[in-house]
Amino acid sequence: MADLSFLDWPFFEPRHRALALDLDTWASANLRHVDHADTDAACRELVDMLGRGGWLLHSAIDPADPRALDVRTLCLIRETLARHDGLADFAFAMQGLGTGAISLFGTPEQQALWLPETRAGRALTAFALTEPQSGSDVAATATTATRDGDGYVLSGEKTWISNGGIADLYVVFARTGEAPGARGLSAFLLPADAPGLVIAERLETIAPHPLARLRFDDIRLPASALIGKAGDGFKIAMSTLDVFRSTVAAAALGFARRALDETLDRATGRQLFGAPLADLQMVQGHIADMALDVDAAALLTYRAAWAKDSGAPRVTREAAMAKLYATDRAQSVIDKAVQLHGGDGVRKGAIVESLYREIRALRIYEGASDVQKVVIARQTLANHGATA
C-alpha cells in the first residue's frame, strides 16, 4: 500500500486529505476493470467514469460558483490516478487542461455552454497549442485566425495534440496579428464538428494515448469563439500552464510512488542467496535513493500547488522546479524499479514496464526539461535583479 503520510503535511487542509483517501478507494474499486486494448474507447470510458464519480467536478470551475481552481486538489487527483492507472490520469488531465482557458478567461456564455458538459464527462476536450515548428517556442506560432467580417478564418496545423481525434472541443491558439511575436496570439473555441477541421494523422507513442496532428482548412469561426480578448492568447496559454504544470509533477510523483511500492513488494518477497532481496545493502541503497527522490519531488510539487492556492499571482518558477525535478527523478526511480525486478521488469504488461513507458513523455510535454531549466534560470535572475 502506498505511503500516504504526506497528507499530514501542512500544505493540506482536511478536505484535501478526505478527497485523496476517497479517490484512492474509488480508484482501487473501479480502474482495474477498464480494458485498455482500444485506447480511444478506454479514454472515453474513463472520462465517463470520472464524470459519473464526480471527480471531473474538480477539473474546471462551476459556472454557478466560479471560485478559482484548487491546484492542490488537481495535484492530489492526478497523483492518485497516476499511481493506479496512467491512462486514467491522462483522461482527467486533458479535461482540466482542455478547459483551463475557459475556466480562467471564458465568458459566462462560453462557460455555461461547455463546462457542465466537460465536468460531467459528456464532452472531451483538448488543448491545441503545439505546432510542428514551434513546440516550446509558443511565440513562433504560425497558425492564423484572420478577421473576416464579424468572425475569423482559422488556417494552419497543430501536432501532438492530446485527445486529438476524440475530443468534442478544441481550444486552439492562433496568430491574429495585433503585435509581433507572443503579443499577436489569440485563443479560440473550436467544436470538433466544425467544417474544415481535419484529423490529418493519428500519432502512436511508446505509451498509448490518443494523439493527433490537426489541420485547419479555412475554418470559419464566429466572434463568440474568441476566448478573452484578441491578442491575449499567450497570456491565456501561460496562465493555463501555470495552473496545470504543477499537476504534471504530481502525475510523475504518482508513477514514482507506484514504482517504489512495487519495488518494496519485490524486495521483501523475492529470495536471493537464501535471504530476502531487501537484505542486500546495494538494494537498500537503491531503495533509499528512491524514497528520497519521491519525498523531495512531493515537497516541490505541493509547495508550488500551495503557493498558487494561497494567492500567488504567478508560480512560474515554483511550477517549473516541481515539473523538472519530479519528472526527471521519477524517471530515475522507475528505472531502478525495472532493474530490481530483473527480467520481470522488462516483461510486456508488467507494472514497472508500463510505468517505464508512461514516464518518458512527461519530461517533454508542457515544457521539456531543458526548457524548464531556462525558465528557472530566468526567473531566478529576474528575482535577483529585483532585490539587488
C-alpha positions as CSV (number, residue, x, y, z in Angstrom):
1,M,0.0,0.0,0.0
2,A,1.3,3.5,-0.9
3,D,2.7,5.7,1.9
4,L,0.1,8.4,2.4
5,S,1.7,10.0,5.4
6,F,2.5,13.1,3.2
7,L,-1.2,14.0,3.5
8,D,-0.4,15.2,7.1
9,W,1.9,17.9,5.7
10,P,0.8,21.4,6.4
11,F,0.2,22.1,2.7
12,F,-3.1,20.3,3.0
13,E,-6.5,21.0,4.6
14,P,-8.8,18.3,6.0
15,R,-10.9,18.4,2.7
16,H,-7.7,17.5,0.7
17,R,-7.0,14.6,2.9
18,A,-10.6,13.3,2.7
19,L,-10.6,13.7,-1.1
20,A,-7.3,11.8,-1.6
21,L,-8.5,8.9,0.6
22,D,-11.9,8.7,-1.1
23,L,-10.3,8.8,-4.6
24,D,-7.8,6.1,-3.6
25,T,-10.7,3.8,-2.5
26,W,-12.7,4.6,-5.7
27,A,-9.8,4.0,-8.0
28,S,-9.0,0.7,-6.3
29,A,-12.5,-0.5,-6.9
30,N,-13.1,0.8,-10.4
31,L,-10.0,1.3,-12.5
32,R,-8.8,-2.3,-12.6
33,H,-11.8,-3.2,-14.8
34,V,-11.1,-0.8,-17.7
35,D,-10.0,-2.6,-20.9
36,H,-7.0,-0.7,-22.4
37,A,-6.9,-2.7,-25.7
38,D,-8.6,0.1,-27.6
39,T,-7.0,3.4,-26.3
40,D,-9.7,5.7,-27.7
41,A,-12.5,3.6,-26.2
42,A,-10.7,3.4,-22.9
43,C,-10.3,7.1,-22.7
44,R,-13.9,7.7,-23.4
45,E,-14.9,5.2,-20.8
46,L,-12.5,6.7,-18.3
47,V,-13.9,10.2,-18.8
48,D,-17.4,8.9,-18.4
49,M,-16.4,7.0,-15.2
50,L,-14.6,10.1,-13.8
51,G,-17.6,12.2,-14.6
52,R,-20.1,9.8,-13.0
53,G,-17.8,9.5,-10.0
54,G,-17.9,13.3,-9.5
55,W,-14.1,13.7,-9.9
56,L,-14.3,15.8,-13.0
57,L,-16.2,18.4,-11.0
58,H,-12.7,19.5,-9.8
59,S,-11.3,19.8,-13.4
60,A,-12.9,23.1,-14.1
61,I,-14.8,25.9,-12.3
62,D,-18.5,25.6,-11.6
63,P,-20.2,28.3,-13.8
64,A,-22.7,28.8,-11.0
65,D,-20.0,29.3,-8.4
66,P,-16.8,30.4,-10.2
67,R,-14.2,30.1,-7.5
68,A,-10.6,29.6,-8.5
69,L,-9.4,26.1,-9.4
70,D,-7.8,24.4,-6.4
71,V,-4.4,23.3,-7.6
72,R,-3.7,21.1,-4.6
73,T,-6.9,19.2,-5.4
74,L,-5.9,18.8,-9.0
75,C,-2.4,17.6,-8.0
76,L,-3.8,15.0,-5.5
77,I,-6.2,13.7,-8.1
78,R,-3.5,13.3,-10.7
79,E,-1.1,11.7,-8.3
80,T,-3.6,9.2,-7.1
81,L,-4.9,8.3,-10.6
82,A,-1.4,8.0,-11.9
83,R,-0.5,5.6,-9.1
84,H,-3.4,3.4,-10.2
85,D,-3.7,3.9,-14.0
86,G,-1.7,6.1,-16.2
87,L,-4.5,6.4,-18.8
88,A,-7.0,7.5,-16.1
89,D,-4.6,10.3,-15.1
90,F,-4.3,11.3,-18.8
91,A,-8.1,11.3,-19.1
92,F,-8.6,13.6,-16.1
93,A,-5.6,15.8,-17.0
94,M,-6.9,16.5,-20.5
95,Q,-10.3,17.5,-19.2
96,G,-8.6,20.1,-17.0
97,L,-6.1,21.4,-19.4
98,G,-8.6,21.5,-22.3
99,T,-11.0,23.6,-20.2
100,G,-8.4,25.6,-18.3
101,A,-8.6,28.6,-20.7
102,I,-12.4,28.6,-20.4
103,S,-12.3,28.4,-16.6
104,L,-9.8,31.2,-16.4
105,F,-10.8,33.5,-19.2
106,G,-14.1,32.3,-20.8
107,T,-17.2,34.4,-21.0
108,P,-20.2,33.4,-18.9
109,E,-21.8,32.1,-22.1
110,Q,-18.8,30.0,-23.0
111,Q,-18.6,28.6,-19.5
112,A,-22.3,27.8,-19.3
113,L,-22.2,26.1,-22.7
114,W,-19.2,23.8,-22.2
115,L,-18.2,23.4,-18.6
116,P,-21.3,21.5,-17.4
117,E,-20.7,19.0,-20.3
118,T,-17.0,18.6,-19.6
119,R,-17.4,18.4,-15.8
120,A,-20.0,15.6,-16.2
121,G,-17.8,13.7,-18.6
122,R,-20.2,14.1,-21.6
123,A,-17.7,16.1,-23.7
124,L,-14.0,15.5,-24.1
125,T,-11.6,18.5,-24.5
126,A,-8.2,19.2,-26.0
127,F,-5.6,22.0,-25.7
128,A,-4.2,22.7,-29.2
129,L,-1.0,24.8,-28.8
130,T,2.0,22.8,-30.2
131,E,2.9,23.1,-33.9
132,P,5.5,21.2,-36.0
133,Q,7.9,24.1,-35.9
134,S,7.1,25.7,-32.6
135,G,6.9,23.1,-29.8
136,S,8.4,25.0,-26.9
137,D,8.5,28.4,-28.7
138,V,4.9,29.5,-28.4
139,A,5.7,32.9,-29.7
140,A,6.6,31.3,-33.1
141,T,3.0,30.0,-33.6
142,A,2.2,30.1,-37.3
143,T,-1.5,29.0,-37.3
144,T,-3.5,32.1,-38.2
145,A,-7.0,33.4,-37.4
146,T,-7.7,36.1,-39.9
147,R,-10.5,38.6,-39.2
148,D,-13.3,38.2,-41.7
149,G,-16.4,40.3,-41.2
150,D,-17.8,39.6,-37.7
151,G,-15.8,36.4,-37.4
152,Y,-12.4,34.7,-38.1
153,V,-11.0,32.2,-40.6
154,L,-8.7,29.7,-39.0
155,S,-5.8,28.2,-41.1
156,G,-2.8,26.1,-40.1
157,E,-1.7,23.0,-38.3
158,K,-1.2,21.7,-34.8
159,T,0.5,18.5,-33.7
160,W,1.0,16.2,-30.7
161,I,-2.4,17.2,-29.5
162,S,-3.7,15.0,-26.7
163,N,-7.2,13.8,-27.2
164,G,-6.8,14.7,-30.9
165,G,-9.3,12.7,-32.9
166,I,-11.6,12.0,-30.0
167,A,-12.2,15.4,-28.4
168,D,-15.5,17.2,-28.8
169,L,-13.9,20.6,-28.2
170,Y,-10.5,22.1,-29.0
171,V,-9.0,25.2,-27.5
172,V,-6.8,26.5,-30.4
173,F,-4.2,29.2,-30.2
174,A,-3.6,31.2,-33.4
175,R,-1.9,34.3,-34.7
176,T,-4.3,37.2,-35.0
177,G,-1.6,39.8,-35.6
178,E,-2.2,42.5,-33.0
179,A,1.5,42.7,-32.5
180,P,4.7,40.8,-33.4
181,G,5.6,37.5,-31.6
182,A,3.7,36.5,-28.4
183,R,1.6,39.6,-28.3
184,G,-0.2,38.7,-31.5
185,L,-1.8,35.4,-30.4
186,S,-5.4,34.7,-29.5
187,A,-7.3,31.7,-28.2
188,F,-10.4,30.2,-29.8
189,L,-13.1,27.5,-29.1
190,L,-13.3,25.0,-31.9
191,P,-16.0,22.3,-31.8
192,A,-14.9,19.0,-33.3
193,D,-17.7,19.1,-35.9
194,A,-16.6,22.4,-37.4
195,P,-16.3,22.1,-41.2
196,G,-12.6,22.3,-42.2
197,L,-11.2,20.5,-39.2
198,V,-9.1,17.6,-40.4
199,I,-7.5,14.9,-38.3
200,A,-4.5,14.7,-40.5
201,E,-2.6,11.9,-38.6
202,R,-3.0,9.8,-35.5
203,L,0.3,9.6,-33.7
204,E,1.5,6.5,-31.9
205,T,3.8,6.7,-28.9
206,I,5.5,4.2,-26.5
207,A,2.7,4.7,-24.0
208,P,-0.6,4.5,-26.0
209,H,-2.5,7.8,-25.7
210,P,-4.9,9.4,-28.2
211,L,-2.7,11.9,-30.0
212,A,-3.1,13.6,-33.4
213,R,-1.9,16.1,-35.9
214,L,-4.7,18.5,-36.8
215,R,-5.2,20.6,-39.9
216,F,-7.4,23.7,-40.1
217,D,-8.6,24.2,-43.7
218,D,-10.0,27.8,-43.6
219,I,-12.4,27.1,-40.8
220,R,-14.9,29.9,-40.2
221,L,-15.3,30.8,-36.6
222,P,-17.9,33.3,-35.1
223,A,-16.6,36.2,-33.0
224,S,-18.1,34.3,-30.0
225,A,-15.4,31.7,-30.4
226,L,-12.7,34.1,-29.1
227,I,-11.7,33.4,-25.5
228,G,-10.8,36.6,-23.7
229,K,-9.6,39.4,-25.9
230,A,-7.7,39.4,-29.2
231,G,-4.0,39.4,-28.5
232,D,-4.4,37.7,-25.1
233,G,-3.6,34.2,-26.4
234,F,-0.1,34.0,-25.0
235,K,-1.2,35.2,-21.6
236,I,-4.1,32.7,-21.6
237,A,-1.8,29.8,-22.6
238,M,0.8,30.7,-19.9
239,S,-1.8,31.2,-17.2
240,T,-3.3,27.9,-18.0
241,L,0.1,26.2,-17.9
242,D,0.9,28.0,-14.7
243,V,-2.0,26.1,-13.1
244,F,-1.6,22.8,-14.7
245,R,2.2,22.4,-14.9
246,S,2.4,21.5,-11.2
247,T,-0.1,18.7,-11.9
248,V,2.3,17.1,-14.4
249,A,4.8,16.9,-11.5
250,A,2.0,15.3,-9.4
251,A,1.4,12.7,-12.1
252,A,5.1,11.9,-12.2
253,L,5.0,11.6,-8.4
254,G,2.2,9.1,-8.7
255,F,4.2,7.0,-11.1
256,A,7.2,7.1,-8.9
257,R,5.2,6.1,-5.8
258,R,3.8,3.1,-7.6
259,A,7.3,2.1,-8.8
260,L,8.6,2.4,-5.2
261,D,5.6,0.3,-3.9
262,E,6.2,-2.4,-6.5
263,T,9.9,-2.4,-5.6
264,L,9.3,-2.8,-1.9
265,D,7.0,-5.7,-2.6
266,R,9.6,-7.3,-4.8
267,A,12.5,-6.7,-2.4
268,T,10.7,-8.1,0.6
269,G,9.1,-11.0,-1.2
270,R,11.9,-12.2,-3.5
271,Q,14.6,-14.5,-2.2
272,L,18.2,-14.2,-3.3
273,F,21.1,-16.3,-1.9
274,G,18.8,-17.6,0.8
275,A,17.6,-14.3,2.1
276,P,15.2,-11.5,1.0
277,L,16.4,-9.3,-1.7
278,A,15.9,-6.4,0.7
279,D,18.7,-7.7,2.9
280,L,21.3,-6.7,0.3
281,Q,22.9,-3.4,1.1
282,M,23.1,-2.5,-2.6
283,V,19.3,-2.9,-2.8
284,Q,18.8,-0.9,0.4
285,G,20.9,1.9,-1.2
286,H,18.6,1.9,-4.2
287,I,15.5,2.0,-2.1
288,A,16.9,4.9,0.0
289,D,17.6,6.9,-3.2
290,M,14.1,6.1,-4.5
291,A,12.4,7.2,-1.2
292,L,14.4,10.4,-1.1
293,D,13.5,11.3,-4.7
294,V,9.8,10.6,-4.0
295,D,9.7,12.8,-0.9
296,A,11.8,15.6,-2.5
297,A,9.5,15.7,-5.6
298,A,6.4,15.7,-3.4
299,L,7.7,18.7,-1.4
300,L,8.4,20.7,-4.6
301,T,5.1,19.7,-6.1
302,Y,2.9,20.6,-3.2
303,R,4.8,23.8,-2.4
304,A,4.0,25.0,-5.9
305,A,0.4,24.0,-5.6
306,W,0.0,25.5,-2.1
307,A,1.6,28.8,-3.3
308,K,-0.9,29.1,-6.2
309,D,-3.8,28.3,-3.9
310,S,-2.5,30.8,-1.4
311,G,-3.0,33.6,-3.8
312,A,0.4,33.9,-5.6
313,P,-0.4,35.6,-8.9
314,R,2.2,33.5,-10.7
315,V,4.1,30.4,-9.7
316,T,6.2,30.1,-12.9
317,R,9.4,29.4,-11.1
318,E,7.9,27.0,-8.4
319,A,5.9,25.1,-11.0
320,A,8.9,24.8,-13.3
321,M,11.0,23.4,-10.5
322,A,8.4,20.9,-9.5
323,K,7.8,19.8,-13.0
324,L,11.5,19.4,-13.8
325,Y,12.5,17.7,-10.6
326,A,9.5,15.4,-10.3
327,T,9.6,14.1,-13.9
328,D,13.3,13.6,-14.0
329,R,13.5,11.9,-10.7
330,A,10.5,9.7,-11.4
331,Q,12.4,8.5,-14.5
332,S,15.3,7.5,-12.2
333,V,13.0,5.9,-9.6
334,I,11.2,3.8,-12.3
335,D,14.5,2.8,-13.9
336,K,15.7,1.5,-10.6
337,A,12.4,-0.4,-10.1
338,V,12.9,-2.1,-13.5
339,Q,16.4,-3.0,-12.6
340,L,15.5,-4.5,-9.3
341,H,12.7,-6.6,-10.9
342,G,15.3,-8.2,-13.2
343,G,13.8,-10.0,-16.2
344,D,10.3,-9.4,-14.9
345,G,10.9,-5.7,-15.1
346,V,11.0,-5.7,-18.9
347,R,8.2,-8.2,-19.5
348,K,5.5,-6.6,-21.6
349,G,2.5,-5.9,-19.4
350,A,4.4,-5.8,-16.1
351,I,3.5,-2.8,-14.0
352,V,7.0,-1.4,-13.8
353,E,7.4,-1.9,-17.6
354,S,4.3,0.2,-18.3
355,L,5.5,2.8,-15.8
356,Y,8.8,3.0,-17.7
357,R,6.9,3.8,-20.9
358,E,4.5,6.2,-19.3
359,I,7.0,8.4,-17.6
360,R,9.2,9.4,-20.5
361,A,6.7,11.7,-22.2
362,L,6.2,13.7,-19.0
363,R,9.8,15.1,-19.4
364,I,8.8,16.6,-22.7
365,Y,5.2,17.7,-22.8
366,E,4.0,21.0,-21.2
367,G,7.6,22.2,-21.3
368,A,10.6,20.0,-21.8
369,S,13.1,19.5,-19.0
370,D,15.7,21.7,-20.7
371,V,13.1,24.5,-21.2
372,Q,12.2,24.3,-17.5
373,K,15.9,25.0,-16.7
374,V,15.8,28.1,-18.8
375,V,12.6,29.2,-17.1
376,I,14.0,28.6,-13.7
377,A,17.3,30.4,-14.5
378,R,15.5,33.5,-16.0
379,Q,13.1,33.7,-13.1
380,T,15.9,33.4,-10.6
381,L,18.0,36.1,-12.3
382,A,14.9,38.4,-12.5
383,N,14.3,37.9,-8.8
384,H,17.9,38.7,-8.1
385,G,17.7,41.9,-10.1
386,A,14.5,43.0,-8.4
387,T,16.1,42.6,-4.9
388,A,19.6,43.8,-5.7
